Amino acid sequence: MSNRILLIEDDTGIAMVIKAALEAESYTVDHCESIACRDTMLAQHRYDALLTDVVLTDGDGIETLGEVRIAHPDLPIIILSAQNTLDTAVRASDTGAFEYFPKPFDLEELVSTVGQAISRGKATPVAEAHDQGSLPLVGRSQAMQGVFRLITRVLRNDLTVLILGESGTGKELVAEAIHELGSRRTGPFVAVNTAAIPRELIESELFGHEKGAFTGAVARNVGKFEQARGGTLFLDEIGDMPIEAQTRLLRALQSGRIRRVGGQEEIAVDVRIVAATNRDLKPLIEAGQFREDLFYRLNVVPIPLPPLRERSDDIEALASHFLALAAEEGLPFHRISAEAVDRLKLHPWRGNVRELRNVMYRLALLSREEVIDTATVASALADEPVPSAEARSADFGSALANWLDDVRPADGELYSAALAAFERPLFEHALRQTGGNQLRAAELLGINRNTLRKRLVDLAIEADRFGQRK
């Protein structure tokens, strides 16, 4: 007898496509367009999986899933949503959903996930609900959907997270979201920028010190590890930590115990570690500037953040978000025109989201009209003109030449080394753009899917890091 699936989707076209794909795999599919129909069908039949949209004709498909879970605790639930926000992803996770798919999604992956859900047989227990408040991360692009999905997967565990991204991409916001939405939200969130602490003080800052441990230590000091007990310790710019401090950090992560500088007592510390860096740690490892064993200890769940230039679809939402924040802080209320948003999308945004925030606050302060137009935006960005295609091409060539000068590949390896250096960021960009979906990444690149898979293996690039399974 075939497995039976209940699909709740009020978009007839989408429902037909999903139903046809599942029936092609010998599933029996019943279709509803409302919560009321869902409840009736669940009362009348036994189902092996439930697929539900969020916005339905008679209400929110997520809000009432608690009742479904109580009545059918073993029913795997897969949530589909066009409301591609972190809030929706976290709400889906809180229901104990087996998986969350932002629209548009890969149909092949959805069918595969249904099979996994049915074979798993039992969904995750219901998690304690919490107040979402105003979540700090904004973005509906495919790249950010991958980030949101990764965040939801680390909320119910204490796995160490390493956030990777350029300056200004929002690494601390991701760390705060993991803490505030996760199981340790009742504990403290302690952030420390390891690059901003003098080399000679970093161990004292992290682990504390005893009175008299060194000149100027006139009293006992409790370090960041102890301050974060029961909560989350965020180690920002971990790539800039001195090598000698890395050794003690590694020992603390391995044992869960620390020793204050100048002290003899070992102190147990219960903290979750979230680290972040804007640097590629692998070249630092090769240069002996970063411990390889510490890298693997930190890199349990990597979350790569895309630069703003790779998520231009989010610029409009981000710009409106920052204008709203500016108004809340007492600046004049403004909206931004569609043409002005298009002008923002042409900007290189070397400072990423942080730079966009500063620009929007500046516009909120200086703009005389309620609707910010293209000319006003162009004036605000006049100090950083949009680079021409020729200039961007020249920058790329110069960067590659500098890389070759620095790395100096061995004779006979020049071509393969340069090709690998070019392919890695290219493939990673495609994976970020498609949320880690290899089929769509191959289509974006214009290459065969098998070719992409082989090169990902050769370059040791893990597609899972970008948000979706293979």
N, C-alpha and C positions, 0 to 999 in steps of 0.2 A: 504494500500500500504506500502511495507517495506521501511525502511530507506535506502538511497543509500550512499555508501562510496567509495571514490576514494583512492586507495592505490598506492603509488609510491615507488617501491622497485626493484632494479636491480638484486638482488639475487633471482633467480627463486625459489630455495628451500624454502627460508624464506617466499617469497610471497605466495607460495602455502599453507604453514602451516597457515599463518595469514588469508588468504582468506577462507580456509576451516573452521577455528574456527569461523569467523564472519558469514559465511553463515549458520553454524549450529545454530546460534542465529537469523536466518531469516533476516539478512541484505543482501542487494544486493551490490556486490563488483565489481568495475571495477579496472583493474590493468594496471599500466603504468611502464615503466622502465626508463623514461627520463623526463626532464623538458618540452621539446617540446610536448611530448604526454600529459603531465599534462595540459598544457595550452589549447591544443585542446579539451580535454575532459571537462575542466571547461567551455569552451565557448559553448559546445554543450548540457551540462546537468546541472541539479541542484543537488547539493550534500549536505548531512546532516553532513558530517565530512570528513576531509582530513588527511590521514596518509602518512607521507613522510620520506624517508631515507635522509641522508645528502649528501653522496658521490654518485652521479648518473653518468650515462654514458656521459652526456653532460654538467656537471657542478655541482655546489654546491646547494643542495636543500634548504638551508637556505637563501642564498644571495638574491634569487628572490622572497621570500615569501612576501616581502613588496608590490610587485605588486599584488600578490594574495589577500592580505589583503585589498588593496584599492578597488579592483574589487568585492571582496566578504567579506565585513566587518563582517558579522555574521557567517562565516564559521568556526567552531571549527577545530583547527589544532593540530595534535599530531605528534611529531617528534621522529623518531627512529634513533639511531646512534651507530656505532661501535667505533667512535672517542670519547671515554669516558673521556673527559677532562672537567675541570671547564670552559674553554673557550667555548666549545660546549654547555654546559648546560646554560651558560649565554646568548649566541647567541640565543638559543632556547627561552629563557625567553624574550629576547628583541623583538622577533617577535610577542609576544602576544600569543604564543602557549598555548593551554590548558594544555598540559602535555609533558614531555620529558622522553623518555625511553632509557637508555643505553642498548646496547646489551651485553650479552644475557639478555632477559627480561622474566618475567613470563607471559605466554600467557593468563592465566585466568585473571590476573590483567589488561592486555591490553584490553581484550574484555569488562571487567567491566568498564574501563575508557572510552571506546568508547561510551557506553551507557550513562555514566554521562555527557560526552561532548555534546551528542545530546540532552539530556534532559535539560541541562543548556541553550542551544539555542544560546548563544552569547559569543564569546571569549573575552578575555581581550583586551582593546585597545592597539594599537601599542605603545611601549615605545620608548623614545628617544634613538637613538643609541649612543654608546660611543666607544672610543678607548680602545681596550682590552690591548694593550701593552703586557708586559710579565707578565702573571698572576703568583702569587707566589706559588700556590698550585699544586703539582704534584701527580698524582695517578690515575690508571685505575682499581684498585681492586673494588670488590663489596662494601666493607666497605666505600671507598672514594666516590663511586658513590652516596651512601646515603647522605654523607656530602654535595656533590655538589648540590644535589637536594634540600636539606634544605636551602642552601645558596641562591639559585635562588628564593626561595619562600619568602624570607624576604627582597629582594632588592627593592621592590616597596611599602614598608610600613615602618613605624617607630616602629614596635613592638620591645620590649626589648628582647635581645638575651642573653642566658647564655651558654657559651662554656665550655664544660667539657672534661678534659683529663689530662693525666700524663704530667709532665714536659718534654718539648722537642717535643711535638706532633704537635706544630704549631698553638697554640691558637691565638697568636697575628696576624699571617698571615691570619687566618680566619676573625678576626675582621677587618683587613685592607682591605680584599677582599670585605666584606660587605659594607664598607664605599666607597671604590674606584669604585665599580661597581653599587652602589645604588644611590638613588635619592639625597643623601646629599654629593655627591662627590665634589661639588664645595665649600663646607665648610671645616673647619679644622678637622683633625683627631688628637685627644689629648689622649695619653696613659699615665696612671699612675699605677705604681705597688704599690698597697696598703700595701704589705708586706715589702716594702723597706723604708717606711716613718716612722720615730719615732712616737710613740703613741701620744705624746703631740703636734705633728705638723700636724697630718693628716687632722683635720678639717680645719686648715688654708690652707693647700695645696689644698683641694677640693673646699672650699667655699670662700677662701680669707680672709683677715683681714683688719681692719681699723688701721690707725696710732695710736699708743699708746694702742692697745688692750691688749698687754702683754709686758713684758720686752724684748727689742730687736726689737719690731715692730716700726721702725723709719719712716716708710712710708706705705701708703696703698698698699696692695698686691691683685692682681686679681687672683682668684683661677681657678682651672681646669674647673669647670662648665662654668664660664664666657669665658674662653679661647676657649672652644669648641662650643660656641654659633653658631647655624646654621649648625653644623656638628655632629661629633660622639665623645662621651667620652667613652674610653675603660678603664674599671676598672679591672685590672689584679689581680689575687690572692685575690679575694674578700673574700675568706674564712678566710683570716688572718686579716681582718679588726677588730679593737677593737669594742666591743659591744656598747660603748657609741657613737662612730662615726656612727655605723649602724643606730642608732635612727635618727640622723639628715639626713643621706642619704635617709632613708625611707620617711621622711617628704618631702624632695626635690623631690623625684620621684612621690609622691602622688600629690603634689601641682604644680610642675613645677616652683617653686620659691625657692630661697635661701636667706640666710642672712649671710653676712660676719661676722667673729668672731669680737666681739666688736662693731658691727653695729646695727642700728635699722631699716634700710630700707630693705624691701623685694624686691628682684630683680628677674624678670621673666627670665628664661633661657630656650631657645629652643634647646634641644640637644637630640640626640638619644643615649641610653645607651646600650652598649655591655659589659657584664661582663664575667669573666673567672675564673676558679678555678681548681686546681689539687687535691682538697680534696673532699671527700664525705660530703656534707653539712648536710645530715640528722642526722648522729651521733653528729655533732656539735650542731644541734638544740636540740637534746635530752639532751645534756650536758649543755645547756644554754649558749653556746658560739656563737651562731648565731641565729638571730631573725627569727622566722618562717614566720612572715608576710613579712619580707624583701625577704626571699627566694621565696615566691610565687609572689612577685612583680618582681623579676628578672627572674624567671623561666618561662617566657611567651612562649618563643620558645627555648627549650634546643637543643644544637647541640653537641652531644658526638663525640669526636675524638678518633679513634682507636689507640692504641699503635702500633709502627712499627712491633712488633712481630706478630701482627694480620693482617698485610697487607704486607707480605713478597713478594707478587706478584709485589709490587711497588718498590722494592729495586733496580732493574736494572734501571728503569727510573729515580729514585731519584739519584742514583750514577752517571749516565751520565749527569744529570742536574747539579749536583754540580761540576763535572769536567769541564763542559762548563763554569760555573760561575767563576771557578778558573782561567781558561784561559783568560776570559774577564778581570780579575783583574791582569793579568800580569804573572801568573804562567805558566809553560810549558803545552802545549796541550797534553792530554792523552785520550786514550780509555781504556775500561776494558773488559777483556775476559769473555766469558760465564762461564768458570770454576771458575774464580775469583768471579763472581756474586754469584755462588752457595756457595762459601765459606762465602761470606757476609751474605747469608741467614741463615747460621748456628749460627751466632753471636746472643747473647741475646738482644742486643740493649737496655740496661736499660736506656740510655739517649735518646732513640727514634731518631727522624729525626735529631735533633740537633747533636747528637753523630755521626750519619752517615755523616753529613755535615763536621764535624771536621776531621773525618777519611779520607774522600775523598780529602779534602784540603791538609792533611798531605801527602797522597799518590801522589798528584799532585806535591808537592814540592820535595819529596824524590825519586820518581821512576826515574830510568835512562832510561827505555825503554818507547817507545810511548804507547805500549799496556801493561797495568797493569795485571800481571799474579797472579795465586793462591799463589805462594810462597811469593810474595811481600805483598799481602793482609794478609796472615797468619802472616807474620813478623810484620806488623803494628798492628795486633790485639793480638800479643803475650802476652801483659800485661793483657789481659782479655780472658783466655781460654774458649772454649765452655764447658758449664757445662754438665756433663753426665746425662743420663736419671735418674740414681739413685740419683744424687745430686738434680735434679729438683724435684723429688718425695719427697725427704727428706725436701726440702725447703717448699713444699706445706703442708706436715704434720706438720712441725714446725709452719707455719703461722696459720694453723687451731687450733693447741694447744694454741698458744698465744691468738688467738681470744676468745677461750672458757674461758681462764683465765681472760681476760679483761671483757667480757660481763657477765659471770657467770649466765647463764639462770636459772630460777626457777626450783625447783624439778618438774619432770614430763614434762618439756618443752625442755630438753636438746637435744633430737633427732630432734624434729621439728625445733628448732632454728638453729642447725648445718646444717640440710638439706636445710633450707631456705638460709643460708649464702653461701652454696655451689651452690645452684641452681641459685641464682641471677646472679653471674658473668658468670656462664655457659650459661644461656639463653641469657644474654646480648651479650656475645661473639658470639653466633650463629646468633643473630639478626644483629650484626655489620657485620659479614662475608657475610650475605645475603642481606644487604641493607634494613633490616626490613621486608623482605618477610617471613611471618609465615609458608607458605607451605614448602619453601626451608629450613627454619630453622629447622622445625620438621624433615625433611629428613636428614639434617646434624646431628641432635642429635640422630636419629634412634628411634623417638617416634611418637605416633599418633598426628595428627594436633590438634584434640580436647583436648588431654591431655596438649599439649603446651598452647593452649589458656586458659584453666582453670588455669594452674599454673601462667601464666602471670597476670591474674586477681587477683589470690590469693596474688601474690608478688607485685602487683601494678606497674608492668612494662608496659610502654606504647610503643608498637611496632612502633608507628608513629614517635617516637624520632629518630629512626634509619634509616629514609629516605623514607619509602614507606607506603602507606595505607594498611590496613588489606585486 
